[in-house]
């Protein structure tokens, strides 16, 4: 399970390694600075679209893995 504090720390470290301030990241992602602050502090109610925009700017990819679905199975119905 992805813990909010792990995600918060991961994003904060990545932002800093990218040389961006919270305000710069917010502006580049088109979100409010408070959203970046909240995310980096582990707030659990961040909107999915906001998270997606921030991850996109930081070039962080999310991989979904499930024992129930094989992504290579072309016969699987979505």
PDB file of N, CA, C and O in Angstrom:
ATOM      1  N   UNK A   1       0.849  -1.190   0.000  1.00  0.00           N
ATOM      2  CA  UNK A   1       0.000   0.000   0.000  1.00  0.00           C
ATOM      3  C   UNK A   1       0.892   1.251   0.000  1.00  0.00           C
ATOM      4  O   UNK A   1       1.885   1.321   0.725  1.00  0.00           O
ATOM      5  N   UNK A   2       0.531   2.198  -0.799  1.00  0.00           N
ATOM      6  CA  UNK A   2       1.284   3.442  -0.892  1.00  0.00           C
ATOM      7  C   UNK A   2       0.876   4.379   0.240  1.00  0.00           C
ATOM      8  O   UNK A   2      -0.251   4.872   0.277  1.00  0.00           O
ATOM      9  N   UNK A   3       1.784   4.611   1.140  1.00  0.00           N
ATOM     10  CA  UNK A   3       1.504   5.481   2.276  1.00  0.00           C
ATOM     11  C   UNK A   3       1.661   6.944   1.867  1.00  0.00           C
ATOM     12  O   UNK A   3       2.582   7.277   1.121  1.00  0.00           O
ATOM     13  N   UNK A   4       0.770   7.829   2.348  1.00  0.00           N
ATOM     14  CA  UNK A   4       0.843   9.251   1.981  1.00  0.00           C
ATOM     15  C   UNK A   4       2.202   9.879   2.316  1.00  0.00           C
ATOM     16  O   UNK A   4       2.704  10.696   1.544  1.00  0.00           O
ATOM     17  N   UNK A   5       2.801   9.511   3.451  1.00  0.00           N
ATOM     18  CA  UNK A   5       4.075  10.129   3.825  1.00  0.00           C
ATOM     19  C   UNK A   5       5.205   9.694   2.900  1.00  0.00           C
ATOM     20  O   UNK A   5       6.115  10.476   2.628  1.00  0.00           O
ATOM     21  N   UNK A   6       5.157   8.446   2.410  1.00  0.00           N
ATOM     22  CA  UNK A   6       6.160   7.987   1.454  1.00  0.00           C
ATOM     23  C   UNK A   6       6.057   8.794   0.164  1.00  0.00           C
ATOM     24  O   UNK A   6       7.065   9.257  -0.370  1.00  0.00           O
ATOM     25  N   UNK A   7       4.832   8.960  -0.332  1.00  0.00           N
ATOM     26  CA  UNK A   7       4.612   9.736  -1.555  1.00  0.00           C
ATOM     27  C   UNK A   7       5.044  11.185  -1.342  1.00  0.00           C
ATOM     28  O   UNK A   7       5.671  11.782  -2.217  1.00  0.00           O
ATOM     29  N   UNK A   8       4.718  11.741  -0.199  1.00  0.00           N
ATOM     30  CA  UNK A   8       5.084  13.125   0.115  1.00  0.00           C
ATOM     31  C   UNK A   8       6.595  13.311   0.084  1.00  0.00           C
ATOM     32  O   UNK A   8       7.097  14.251  -0.532  1.00  0.00           O
ATOM     33  N   UNK A   9       7.312  12.425   0.743  1.00  0.00           N
ATOM     34  CA  UNK A   9       8.773  12.507   0.793  1.00  0.00           C
ATOM     35  C   UNK A   9       9.374  12.303  -0.600  1.00  0.00           C
ATOM     36  O   UNK A   9      10.311  13.004  -0.981  1.00  0.00           O
ATOM     37  N   UNK A  10       8.841  11.358  -1.350  1.00  0.00           N
ATOM     38  CA  UNK A  10       9.336  11.076  -2.698  1.00  0.00           C
ATOM     39  C   UNK A  10       9.198  12.305  -3.597  1.00  0.00           C
ATOM     40  O   UNK A  10      10.138  12.672  -4.303  1.00  0.00           O
ATOM     41  N   UNK A  11       8.041  12.929  -3.569  1.00  0.00           N
ATOM     42  CA  UNK A  11       7.788  14.101  -4.417  1.00  0.00           C
ATOM     43  C   UNK A  11       8.653  15.280  -3.966  1.00  0.00           C
ATOM     44  O   UNK A  11       9.218  15.985  -4.802  1.00  0.00           O
ATOM     45  N   UNK A  12       8.758  15.496  -2.667  1.00  0.00           N
ATOM     46  CA  UNK A  12       9.569  16.615  -2.160  1.00  0.00           C
ATOM     47  C   UNK A  12      11.028  16.452  -2.562  1.00  0.00           C
ATOM     48  O   UNK A  12      11.650  17.409  -3.024  1.00  0.00           O
ATOM     49  N   UNK A  13      11.586  15.246  -2.392  1.00  0.00           N
ATOM     50  CA  UNK A  13      12.981  15.002  -2.775  1.00  0.00           C
ATOM     51  C   UNK A  13      13.176  15.190  -4.273  1.00  0.00           C
ATOM     52  O   UNK A  13      14.185  15.749  -4.703  1.00  0.00           O
ATOM     53  N   UNK A  14      12.224  14.732  -5.061  1.00  0.00           N
ATOM     54  CA  UNK A  14      12.325  14.868  -6.510  1.00  0.00           C
ATOM     55  C   UNK A  14      12.251  16.337  -6.929  1.00  0.00           C
ATOM     56  O   UNK A  14      12.988  16.776  -7.812  1.00  0.00           O
ATOM     57  N   UNK A  15      11.352  17.092  -6.285  1.00  0.00           N
ATOM     58  CA  UNK A  15      11.230  18.529  -6.590  1.00  0.00           C
ATOM     59  C   UNK A  15      12.535  19.241  -6.283  1.00  0.00           C
ATOM     60  O   UNK A  15      13.021  20.034  -7.090  1.00  0.00           O
ATOM     61  N   UNK A  16      13.104  18.956  -5.112  1.00  0.00           N
ATOM     62  CA  UNK A  16      14.357  19.612  -4.728  1.00  0.00           C
ATOM     63  C   UNK A  16      15.504  19.209  -5.654  1.00  0.00           C
ATOM     64  O   UNK A  16      16.320  20.052  -6.028  1.00  0.00           O
ATOM     65  N   UNK A  17      15.573  17.925  -6.027  1.00  0.00           N
ATOM     66  CA  UNK A  17      16.619  17.469  -6.947  1.00  0.00           C
ATOM     67  C   UNK A  17      16.465  18.120  -8.320  1.00  0.00           C
ATOM     68  O   UNK A  17      17.438  18.257  -9.062  1.00  0.00           O
ATOM     69  N   UNK A  18      15.243  18.519  -8.650  1.00  0.00           N
ATOM     70  CA  UNK A  18      14.985  19.203  -9.920  1.00  0.00           C
ATOM     71  C   UNK A  18      15.289  20.691  -9.843  1.00  0.00           C
ATOM     72  O   UNK A  18      15.239  21.396 -10.851  1.00  0.00           O
ATOM     73  N   UNK A  19      15.607  21.169  -8.637  1.00  0.00           N
ATOM     74  CA  UNK A  19      15.944  22.579  -8.455  1.00  0.00           C
ATOM     75  C   UNK A  19      14.746  23.504  -8.479  1.00  0.00           C
ATOM     76  O   UNK A  19      14.874  24.684  -8.804  1.00  0.00           O
ATOM     77  N   UNK A  20      13.578  22.975  -8.134  1.00  0.00           N
ATOM     78  CA  UNK A  20      12.358  23.787  -8.169  1.00  0.00           C
ATOM     79  C   UNK A  20      11.890  24.129  -6.764  1.00  0.00           C
ATOM     80  O   UNK A  20      12.005  23.320  -5.843  1.00  0.00           O
ATOM     81  N   UNK A  21      11.365  25.332  -6.612  1.00  0.00           N
ATOM     82  CA  UNK A  21      10.704  25.700  -5.369  1.00  0.00           C
ATOM     83  C   UNK A  21       9.267  25.184  -5.439  1.00  0.00           C
ATOM     84  O   UNK A  21       8.802  24.776  -6.503  1.00  0.00           O
ATOM     85  N   UNK A  22       8.576  25.201  -4.319  1.00  0.00           N
ATOM     86  CA  UNK A  22       7.173  24.796  -4.328  1.00  0.00           C
ATOM     87  C   UNK A  22       6.366  25.698  -5.251  1.00  0.00           C
ATOM     88  O   UNK A  22       5.487  25.225  -5.970  1.00  0.00           O
ATOM     89  N   UNK A  23       6.657  26.982  -5.234  1.00  0.00           N
ATOM     90  CA  UNK A  23       5.933  27.927  -6.082  1.00  0.00           C
ATOM     91  C   UNK A  23       6.211  27.658  -7.554  1.00  0.00           C
ATOM     92  O   UNK A  23       5.287  27.684  -8.368  1.00  0.00           O
ATOM     93  N   UNK A  24       7.447  27.404  -7.905  1.00  0.00           N
ATOM     94  CA  UNK A  24       7.785  27.114  -9.303  1.00  0.00           C
ATOM     95  C   UNK A  24       7.075  25.848  -9.783  1.00  0.00           C
ATOM     96  O   UNK A  24       6.533  25.813 -10.887  1.00  0.00           O
ATOM     97  N   UNK A  25       7.082  24.815  -8.950  1.00  0.00           N
ATOM     98  CA  UNK A  25       6.402  23.578  -9.321  1.00  0.00           C
ATOM     99  C   UNK A  25       4.910  23.821  -9.496  1.00  0.00           C
ATOM    100  O   UNK A  25       4.305  23.345 -10.457  1.00  0.00           O
ATOM    101  N   UNK A  26       4.328  24.552  -8.580  1.00  0.00           N
ATOM    102  CA  UNK A  26       2.894  24.853  -8.667  1.00  0.00           C
ATOM    103  C   UNK A  26       2.566  25.591  -9.955  1.00  0.00           C
ATOM    104  O   UNK A  26       1.601  25.254 -10.641  1.00  0.00           O
ATOM    105  N   UNK A  27       3.367  26.598 -10.285  1.00  0.00           N
ATOM    106  CA  UNK A  27       3.123  27.366 -11.506  1.00  0.00           C
ATOM    107  C   UNK A  27       3.266  26.497 -12.748  1.00  0.00           C
ATOM    108  O   UNK A  27       2.451  26.591 -13.666  1.00  0.00           O
ATOM    109  N   UNK A  28       4.286  25.659 -12.784  1.00  0.00           N
ATOM    110  CA  UNK A  28       4.506  24.793 -13.940  1.00  0.00           C
ATOM    111  C   UNK A  28       3.379  23.762 -14.091  1.00  0.00           C
ATOM    112  O   UNK A  28       3.024  23.382 -15.207  1.00  0.00           O
ATOM    113  N   UNK A  29       2.825  23.317 -12.966  1.00  0.00           N
ATOM    114  CA  UNK A  29       1.762  22.315 -12.998  1.00  0.00           C
ATOM    115  C   UNK A  29       0.379  22.934 -13.162  1.00  0.00           C
ATOM    116  O   UNK A  29      -0.592  22.235 -13.451  1.00  0.00           O
ATOM    117  N   UNK A  30       0.296  24.243 -12.976  1.00  0.00           N
ATOM    118  CA  UNK A  30      -1.001  24.908 -13.078  1.00  0.00           C
ATOM    119  C   UNK A  30      -1.897  24.623 -11.873  1.00  0.00           C
ATOM    120  O   UNK A  30      -3.117  24.514 -11.997  1.00  0.00           O
ATOM    121  N   UNK A  31      -1.265  24.505 -10.710  1.00  0.00           N
ATOM    122  CA  UNK A  31      -2.009  24.278  -9.466  1.00  0.00           C
ATOM    123  C   UNK A  31      -1.588  25.335  -8.450  1.00  0.00           C
ATOM    124  O   UNK A  31      -0.626  26.071  -8.668  1.00  0.00           O
ATOM    125  N   UNK A  32      -2.307  25.400  -7.359  1.00  0.00           N
ATOM    126  CA  UNK A  32      -1.959  26.362  -6.314  1.00  0.00           C
ATOM    127  C   UNK A  32      -0.766  25.897  -5.493  1.00  0.00           C
ATOM    128  O   UNK A  32      -0.530  24.697  -5.351  1.00  0.00           O
ATOM    129  N   UNK A  33      -0.008  26.860  -4.949  1.00  0.00           N
ATOM    130  CA  UNK A  33       1.144  26.522  -4.111  1.00  0.00           C
ATOM    131  C   UNK A  33       0.710  25.699  -2.908  1.00  0.00           C
ATOM    132  O   UNK A  33       1.456  24.835  -2.447  1.00  0.00           O
ATOM    133  N   UNK A  34      -0.481  25.958  -2.398  1.00  0.00           N
ATOM    134  CA  UNK A  34      -0.999  25.209  -1.260  1.00  0.00           C
ATOM    135  C   UNK A  34      -1.135  23.731  -1.597  1.00  0.00           C
ATOM    136  O   UNK A  34      -0.923  22.877  -0.736  1.00  0.00           O
ATOM    137  N   UNK A  35      -1.485  23.424  -2.833  1.00  0.00           N
ATOM    138  CA  UNK A  35      -1.613  22.023  -3.246  1.00  0.00           C
ATOM    139  C   UNK A  35      -0.269  21.305  -3.154  1.00  0.00           C
ATOM    140  O   UNK A  35      -0.205  20.165  -2.692  1.00  0.00           O
ATOM    141  N   UNK A  36       0.797  21.962  -3.589  1.00  0.00           N
ATOM    142  CA  UNK A  36       2.135  21.365  -3.519  1.00  0.00           C
ATOM    143  C   UNK A  36       2.531  21.217  -2.055  1.00  0.00           C
ATOM    144  O   UNK A  36       3.045  20.173  -1.656  1.00  0.00           O
ATOM    145  N   UNK A  37       2.299  22.241  -1.260  1.00  0.00           N
ATOM    146  CA  UNK A  37       2.618  22.191   0.169  1.00  0.00           C
ATOM    147  C   UNK A  37       1.868  21.038   0.844  1.00  0.00           C
ATOM    148  O   UNK A  37       2.455  20.252   1.589  1.00  0.00           O
ATOM    149  N   UNK A  38       0.566  20.950   0.573  1.00  0.00           N
ATOM    150  CA  UNK A  38      -0.247  19.896   1.186  1.00  0.00           C
ATOM    151  C   UNK A  38       0.235  18.511   0.774  1.00  0.00           C
ATOM    152  O   UNK A  38       0.329  17.610   1.607  1.00  0.00           O
ATOM    153  N   UNK A  39       0.535  18.344  -0.488  1.00  0.00           N
ATOM    154  CA  UNK A  39       1.002  17.055  -0.991  1.00  0.00           C
ATOM    155  C   UNK A  39       2.314  16.660  -0.327  1.00  0.00           C
ATOM    156  O   UNK A  39       2.481  15.515   0.094  1.00  0.00           O
ATOM    157  N   UNK A  40       3.241  17.600  -0.234  1.00  0.00           N
ATOM    158  CA  UNK A  40       4.542  17.322   0.374  1.00  0.00           C
ATOM    159  C   UNK A  40       4.460  17.102   1.882  1.00  0.00           C
ATOM    160  O   UNK A  40       5.415  16.628   2.497  1.00  0.00           O
ATOM    161  N   UNK A  41       3.330  17.444   2.470  1.00  0.00           N
ATOM    162  CA  UNK A  41       3.140  17.234   3.903  1.00  0.00           C
ATOM    163  C   UNK A  41       2.198  16.062   4.187  1.00  0.00           C
ATOM    164  O   UNK A  41       1.728  15.886   5.311  1.00  0.00           O
ATOM    165  N   UNK A  42       1.935  15.270   3.156  1.00  0.00           N
ATOM    166  CA  UNK A  42       1.185  14.036   3.345  1.00  0.00           C
ATOM    167  C   UNK A  42      -0.310  14.164   3.463  1.00  0.00           C
ATOM    168  O   UNK A  42      -0.968  13.243   3.948  1.00  0.00           O
ATOM    169  N   UNK A  43      -0.872  15.290   3.031  1.00  0.00           N
ATOM    170  CA  UNK A  43      -2.326  15.435   3.079  1.00  0.00           C
ATOM    171  C   UNK A  43      -2.960  14.362   2.209  1.00  0.00           C
ATOM    172  O   UNK A  43      -2.537  14.144   1.074  1.00  0.00           O
ATOM    173  N   UNK A  44      -3.960  13.703   2.733  1.00  0.00           N
ATOM    174  CA  UNK A  44      -4.545  12.555   2.051  1.00  0.00           C
ATOM    175  C   UNK A  44      -5.704  12.896   1.123  1.00  0.00           C
ATOM    176  O   UNK A  44      -6.236  12.008   0.457  1.00  0.00           O
ATOM    177  N   UNK A  45      -6.102  14.152   1.064  1.00  0.00           N
ATOM    178  CA  UNK A  45      -7.270  14.507   0.262  1.00  0.00           C
ATOM    179  C   UNK A  45      -6.921  15.313  -0.991  1.00  0.00           C
ATOM    180  O   UNK A  45      -7.737  16.100  -1.469  1.00  0.00           O
ATOM    181  N   UNK A  46      -5.727  15.120  -1.514  1.00  0.00           N
ATOM    182  CA  UNK A  46      -5.317  15.794  -2.743  1.00  0.00           C
ATOM    183  C   UNK A  46      -6.140  15.231  -3.902  1.00  0.00           C
ATOM    184  O   UNK A  46      -6.348  14.020  -3.984  1.00  0.00           O
ATOM    185  N   UNK A  47      -6.599  16.089  -4.781  1.00  0.00           N
ATOM    186  CA  UNK A  47      -7.359  15.634  -5.938  1.00  0.00           C
ATOM    187  C   UNK A  47      -6.451  14.877  -6.897  1.00  0.00           C
ATOM    188  O   UNK A  47      -5.284  15.226  -7.076  1.00  0.00           O
ATOM    189  N   UNK A  48      -6.997  13.852  -7.500  1.00  0.00           N
ATOM    190  CA  UNK A  48      -6.238  13.020  -8.432  1.00  0.00           C
ATOM    191  C   UNK A  48      -5.677  13.849  -9.585  1.00  0.00           C
ATOM    192  O   UNK A  48      -4.534  13.642  -9.991  1.00  0.00           O
ATOM    193  N   UNK A  49      -6.458  14.777 -10.113  1.00  0.00           N
ATOM    194  CA  UNK A  49      -5.996  15.610 -11.224  1.00  0.00           C
ATOM    195  C   UNK A  49      -4.813  16.475 -10.806  1.00  0.00           C
ATOM    196  O   UNK A  49      -3.885  16.675 -11.590  1.00  0.00           O
ATOM    197  N   UNK A  50      -4.838  16.988  -9.584  1.00  0.00           N
ATOM    198  CA  UNK A  50      -3.733  17.791  -9.067  1.00  0.00           C
ATOM    199  C   UNK A  50      -2.473  16.940  -8.954  1.00  0.00           C
ATOM    200  O   UNK A  50      -1.396  17.363  -9.373  1.00  0.00           O
ATOM    201  N   UNK A  51      -2.606  15.748  -8.391  1.00  0.00           N
ATOM    202  CA  UNK A  51      -1.469  14.840  -8.274  1.00  0.00           C
ATOM    203  C   UNK A  51      -0.911  14.497  -9.649  1.00  0.00           C
ATOM    204  O   UNK A  51       0.305  14.491  -9.842  1.00  0.00           O
ATOM    205  N   UNK A  52      -1.789  14.212 -10.601  1.00  0.00           N
ATOM    206  CA  UNK A  52      -1.369  13.868 -11.956  1.00  0.00           C
ATOM    207  C   UNK A  52      -0.571  15.009 -12.595  1.00  0.00           C
ATOM    208  O   UNK A  52       0.449  14.758 -13.237  1.00  0.00           O
ATOM    209  N   UNK A  53      -1.013  16.240 -12.430  1.00  0.00           N
ATOM    210  CA  UNK A  53      -0.317  17.402 -12.993  1.00  0.00           C
ATOM    211  C   UNK A  53       1.081  17.566 -12.386  1.00  0.00           C
ATOM    212  O   UNK A  53       2.044  17.846 -13.098  1.00  0.00           O
ATOM    213  N   UNK A  54       1.180  17.390 -11.077  1.00  0.00           N
ATOM    214  CA  UNK A  54       2.465  17.538 -10.391  1.00  0.00           C
ATOM    215  C   UNK A  54       3.429  16.435 -10.812  1.00  0.00           C
ATOM    216  O   UNK A  54       4.597  16.702 -11.095  1.00  0.00           O
ATOM    217  N   UNK A  55       2.945  15.203 -10.855  1.00  0.00           N
ATOM    218  CA  UNK A  55       3.793  14.092 -11.284  1.00  0.00           C
ATOM    219  C   UNK A  55       4.258  14.285 -12.718  1.00  0.00           C
ATOM    220  O   UNK A  55       5.396  13.953 -13.053  1.00  0.00           O
ATOM    221  N   UNK A  56       3.402  14.809 -13.552  1.00  0.00           N
ATOM    222  CA  UNK A  56       3.754  15.052 -14.951  1.00  0.00           C
ATOM    223  C   UNK A  56       4.892  16.061 -15.066  1.00  0.00           C
ATOM    224  O   UNK A  56       5.832  15.842 -15.829  1.00  0.00           O
ATOM    225  N   UNK A  57       4.823  17.150 -14.328  1.00  0.00           N
ATOM    226  CA  UNK A  57       5.873  18.169 -14.363  1.00  0.00           C
ATOM    227  C   UNK A  57       7.200  17.591 -13.874  1.00  0.00           C
ATOM    228  O   UNK A  57       8.259  17.904 -14.418  1.00  0.00           O
ATOM    229  N   UNK A  58       7.137  16.753 -12.853  1.00  0.00           N
ATOM    230  CA  UNK A  58       8.353  16.158 -12.300  1.00  0.00           C
ATOM    231  C   UNK A  58       8.823  14.940 -13.095  1.00  0.00           C
ATOM    232  O   UNK A  58       9.841  14.328 -12.770  1.00  0.00           O
ATOM    233  N   UNK A  59       8.077  14.602 -14.127  1.00  0.00           N
ATOM    234  CA  UNK A  59       8.399  13.454 -14.987  1.00  0.00           C
ATOM    235  C   UNK A  59       8.465  12.154 -14.181  1.00  0.00           C
ATOM    236  O   UNK A  59       9.337  11.313 -14.398  1.00  0.00           O
ATOM    237  N   UNK A  60       7.526  12.013 -13.253  1.00  0.00           N
ATOM    238  CA  UNK A  60       7.405  10.797 -12.446  1.00  0.00           C
ATOM    239  C   UNK A  60       6.288   9.963 -13.054  1.00  0.00           C
ATOM    240  O   UNK A  60       5.168  10.445 -13.226  1.00  0.00           O
ATOM    241  N   UNK A  61       6.587   8.733 -13.373  1.00  0.00           N
ATOM    242  CA  UNK A  61       5.609   7.815 -13.956  1.00  0.00           C
ATOM    243  C   UNK A  61       5.100   6.875 -12.876  1.00  0.00           C
ATOM    244  O   UNK A  61       5.863   6.440 -12.014  1.00  0.00           O
ATOM    245  N   UNK A  62       3.826   6.567 -12.923  1.00  0.00           N
ATOM    246  CA  UNK A  62       3.207   5.641 -11.982  1.00  0.00           C
ATOM    247  C   UNK A  62       2.900   4.353 -12.730  1.00  0.00           C
ATOM    248  O   UNK A  62       2.342   4.378 -13.827  1.00  0.00           O
ATOM    249  N   UNK A  63       3.266   3.241 -12.134  1.00  0.00           N
ATOM    250  CA  UNK A  63       3.021   1.946 -12.749  1.00  0.00           C
ATOM    251  C   UNK A  63       2.029   1.186 -11.880  1.00  0.00           C
ATOM    252  O   UNK A  63       2.256   0.997 -10.685  1.00  0.00           O
ATOM    253  N   UNK A  64       0.933   0.751 -12.486  1.00  0.00           N
ATOM    254  CA  UNK A  64      -0.062  -0.021 -11.760  1.00  0.00           C
ATOM    255  C   UNK A  64       0.175  -1.497 -12.037  1.00  0.00           C
ATOM    256  O   UNK A  64       0.269  -1.922 -13.188  1.00  0.00           O
ATOM    257  N   UNK A  65       0.268  -2.266 -10.968  1.00  0.00           N
ATOM    258  CA  UNK A  65       0.504  -3.696 -11.082  1.00  0.00           C
ATOM    259  C   UNK A  65      -0.583  -4.425 -10.309  1.00  0.00           C
ATOM    260  O   UNK A  65      -0.874  -4.099  -9.158  1.00  0.00           O
ATOM    261  N   UNK A  66      -1.176  -5.413 -10.961  1.00  0.00           N
ATOM    262  CA  UNK A  66      -2.233  -6.179 -10.320  1.00  0.00           C
ATOM    263  C   UNK A  66      -2.079  -7.654 -10.639  1.00  0.00           C
ATOM    264  O   UNK A  66      -1.787  -8.014 -11.780  1.00  0.00           O
ATOM    265  N   UNK A  67      -2.271  -8.509  -9.651  1.00  0.00           N
ATOM    266  CA  UNK A  67      -2.220  -9.938  -9.932  1.00  0.00           C
ATOM    267  C   UNK A  67      -3.448 -10.399 -10.712  1.00  0.00           C
ATOM    268  O   UNK A  67      -3.483 -11.528 -11.202  1.00  0.00           O
ATOM    269  N   UNK A  68      -4.449  -9.540 -10.830  1.00  0.00           N
ATOM    270  CA  UNK A  68      -5.684  -9.910 -11.518  1.00  0.00           C
ATOM    271  C   UNK A  68      -5.693  -9.550 -12.990  1.00  0.00           C
ATOM    272  O   UNK A  68      -6.485 -10.092 -13.761  1.00  0.00           O
ATOM    273  N   UNK A  69      -4.822  -8.642 -13.380  1.00  0.00           N
ATOM    274  CA  UNK A  69      -4.826  -8.165 -14.759  1.00  0.00           C
ATOM    275  C   UNK A  69      -3.427  -8.212 -15.329  1.00  0.00           C
ATOM    276  O   UNK A  69      -2.499  -7.653 -14.744  1.00  0.00           O
ATOM    277  N   UNK A  70      -3.265  -8.863 -16.450  1.00  0.00           N
ATOM    278  CA  UNK A  70      -1.991  -8.927 -17.149  1.00  0.00           C
ATOM    279  C   UNK A  70      -2.035  -7.875 -18.257  1.00  0.00           C
ATOM    280  O   UNK A  70      -2.814  -8.020 -19.199  1.00  0.00           O
ATOM    281  N   UNK A  71      -1.228  -6.830 -18.171  1.00  0.00           N
ATOM    282  CA  UNK A  71      -1.274  -5.760 -19.167  1.00  0.00           C
ATOM    283  C   UNK A  71      -0.920  -6.236 -20.580  1.00  0.00           C
ATOM    284  O   UNK A  71      -1.214  -5.538 -21.550  1.00  0.00           O
ATOM    285  N   UNK A  72      -0.305  -7.392 -20.710  1.00  0.00           N
ATOM    286  CA  UNK A  72       0.056  -7.902 -22.034  1.00  0.00           C
ATOM    287  C   UNK A  72      -1.031  -8.789 -22.622  1.00  0.00           C
ATOM    288  O   UNK A  72      -0.919  -9.222 -23.769  1.00  0.00           O
ATOM    289  N   UNK A  73      -2.090  -9.068 -21.850  1.00  0.00           N
ATOM    290  CA  UNK A  73      -3.178  -9.930 -22.310  1.00  0.00           C
ATOM    291  C   UNK A  73      -4.104  -9.127 -23.208  1.00  0.00           C
ATOM    292  O   UNK A  73      -4.918  -8.345 -22.718  1.00  0.00           O
ATOM    293  N   UNK A  74      -3.990  -9.308 -24.494  1.00  0.00           N
ATOM    294  CA  UNK A  74      -4.789  -8.540 -25.456  1.00  0.00           C
ATOM    295  C   UNK A  74      -6.230  -9.031 -25.509  1.00  0.00           C
ATOM    296  O   UNK A  74      -7.082  -8.365 -26.097  1.00  0.00           O
ATOM    297  N   UNK A  75      -6.520 -10.178 -24.909  1.00  0.00           N
ATOM    298  CA  UNK A  75      -7.870 -10.700 -24.898  1.00  0.00           C
ATOM    299  C   UNK A  75      -8.688 -10.174 -23.722  1.00  0.00           C
ATOM    300  O   UNK A  75      -9.903 -10.363 -23.665  1.00  0.00           O
ATOM    301  N   UNK A  76      -8.011  -9.512 -22.787  1.00  0.00           N
ATOM    302  CA  UNK A  76      -8.695  -8.980 -21.615  1.00  0.00           C
ATOM    303  C   UNK A  76      -9.635  -7.859 -22.037  1.00  0.00           C
ATOM    304  O   UNK A  76      -9.287  -7.023 -22.872  1.00  0.00           O
ATOM    305  N   UNK A  77     -10.798  -7.851 -21.467  1.00  0.00           N
ATOM    306  CA  UNK A  77     -11.783  -6.818 -21.789  1.00  0.00           C
ATOM    307  C   UNK A  77     -11.763  -5.759 -20.708  1.00  0.00           C
ATOM    308  O   UNK A  77     -11.795  -6.066 -19.516  1.00  0.00           O
ATOM    309  N   UNK A  78     -11.709  -4.490 -21.144  1.00  0.00           N
ATOM    310  CA  UNK A  78     -11.634  -3.388 -20.197  1.00  0.00           C
ATOM    311  C   UNK A  78     -12.947  -2.953 -19.819  1.00  0.00           C
ATOM    312  O   UNK A  78     -13.084  -2.025 -19.022  1.00  0.00           O
TER     313      UNK A  78
END
